[in-house]
């Protein structure tokens, strides 16, 4: 496949202060049906991130999805939590492919801290060999660190349901995945 276009995508959201979170992705759109281009490097920076000291390392993943899921992506490379370049060699294998820049957090982030990534360039080998700048390098979206996630198990009619709820600041109510509003004491 040969790369025809590239852009950076992000989705705003709230994440926990631990774990691996996809911050931004290089979206590559390609055509053809024979072996072709491969990405050999991707350069990024952390412009907009509140405190890079919250990050253990940066990670690069390949995925066919525009939504990051660490369990359905392939880890390609790691880099220190500073602006840098991932070295890789990933063949373009689907008409739309995503290279996710993810942050592995240490767990010491403050509530409200921002995680943001700008993808400034990438290099290709193959028929489209060269250095490219995505049409959008820094979308306006970003991730915000919220309070710790907690999980509770509900028992109903012999079945067990897991429900994960995100607490941000000091809410007086929250909505669960079923759409039910739960009023919290003290709110």
N, C-alpha and C positions, 0 to 999 in steps of 0.2 A: 504494500500500500504506500502511496505517496501523499505526504501532508499537503493539504490545500489551504487550510487556515488554522489559526490558533488564537486563543483568548484565555484570560484568567477568570475563573468563576469563584464566588464565595457565597455563603449563605449566613446571615446573621443568626445567632442563637446563644443560648446560655449553656455553659459546660461546667463540669466539676473541676476542682483544682488538682485532680489526679487523673491519670490515664493518658491515652493517646487520642488527640483530636485533630481531624482534618481541618486545616485552616483555610487553604485555598488550593485550587487545582488548575493545572494547565490543561485546557480542553483542546485536543487536536482532532481536526476533521480531515479525513483522508479518502482517497478514491483509488481504484485499481483492484486487481485480484491476484497479483504476484508479489513475491518478496520485494521489499523496497526499503523505505526509510527506517532508521533507528535513531532514537534520542541517545546522545552520548554524554550530555551534561545539561544541567538546569541551574541557573543562578537566581538567588532570591535574597531578600533582606527582610528585616523585621520592622520596617517603618510602620508606626501606628501602635506597636506593642508597648504596653505600659512598662513592663519590667522583664527584659529577657532573662534575668536571674531566676525567674519562676520556671524556666524551661530546662529540663535535663538534657535533651538533645532534639534535633530536628530529624525527621524521617521522610523519605520519599517512597511513595507507593504507586503502583500501577493498578488501574481499575477500569472496568467498562461502565461504571455507574457515576452519575453526577452527584450522588449522595455518598459521603464517606462512611464506610463500615470497615473497621480494621480486620474483621473476620472474613471479609470478602474482597480483600485487596492483597496484592503481593508486595512485600517489602523489597525495595531495590537498593537503598543506600541510607546511610545516616551521616549527620554532620553536626558540629558543635552548634550551640544555641546562639549563634551570631550570624550576621550576613555571610553568605558563602555560596559555594557551588557543589552540587551533588555530581559525582562522576558515576555514570551508569552505562549500560548498553542494552536498551530495551527496544525490541522491534515493534513497529507500529503494526498491530495485529487485528484491530477492529476499525470500522469506519469512523467511529467516535471513541476516542480513548482519553482517559483522564490520568494525569500524573499529579497525585495529591501530595502537597507539602503539609506534613503533620507535625504537631508539637507534642512531645512526651513531657508532661508536667511533673514537677517535683512534689507538689502538694502543699506548697507554702504561699500560694497566690492569695492576694487580698480579694474580697468580694468586690466586684466592679472592675477588676483589672481587665484590660483588653488584650486579645491575641489577634495579630494581624500579620499578613505576609504580602509582599509584593514580588511577583515573578518578573524579573527584568529581561532575561533572555534564555535561549536554549540552543543547543547545537544538534544538527542532524548529520548522519552519514547516509549514503545511498543516493538515489537519483536527485533528491532535493538538497544535497549536502550544502551546509552553510550555517551561519549564525543568524538566528531570528529573534525578533522582539514581538511578543504577543500584541494583538491589536488593543487589548486592554491589559495593563500590567497591575493595576491596583484598584479593583472594584471598591465601591463604598462600604460594602458589608464587612463585618468582623465578628469575632466571638467574644462574649463577656463571661468572665468567671463568676459563677453563682456559689451559693452555700453548698455544703456537702449533700450528696444524694443519700436518701435512705430507702430501704425496702421493707415492706411488710407483707405478710402472707395472710390472705383472707380465706376463710373456710365457708363454703356454701353448699348445702345439699350433697355432701360427700365429695365435692370437687375442691381442688386447691387452685387459687389464682394468685399470681405474684403481681404486685403493683408497685411501680417505682415512681416516686414523686420528687420533684425538684423544689427545694426551699430556697427562696431568694429573699434576703434581708429578713424582715419580720412581718410576714403576710398575716392578714386577718382571715383569709380564706384561700382555697386553692381548688383547682379543677383536676379530677383524676382522668385517666385515659378513657373511662366510660362516659365522660362529660358531666359527672356529678360534682356539684359544688359542695365542698366540705368547709364548714365554719370552724375556725380554730379558737380554742379557749384563750382568753387574755387579749383578744384582738379587738 
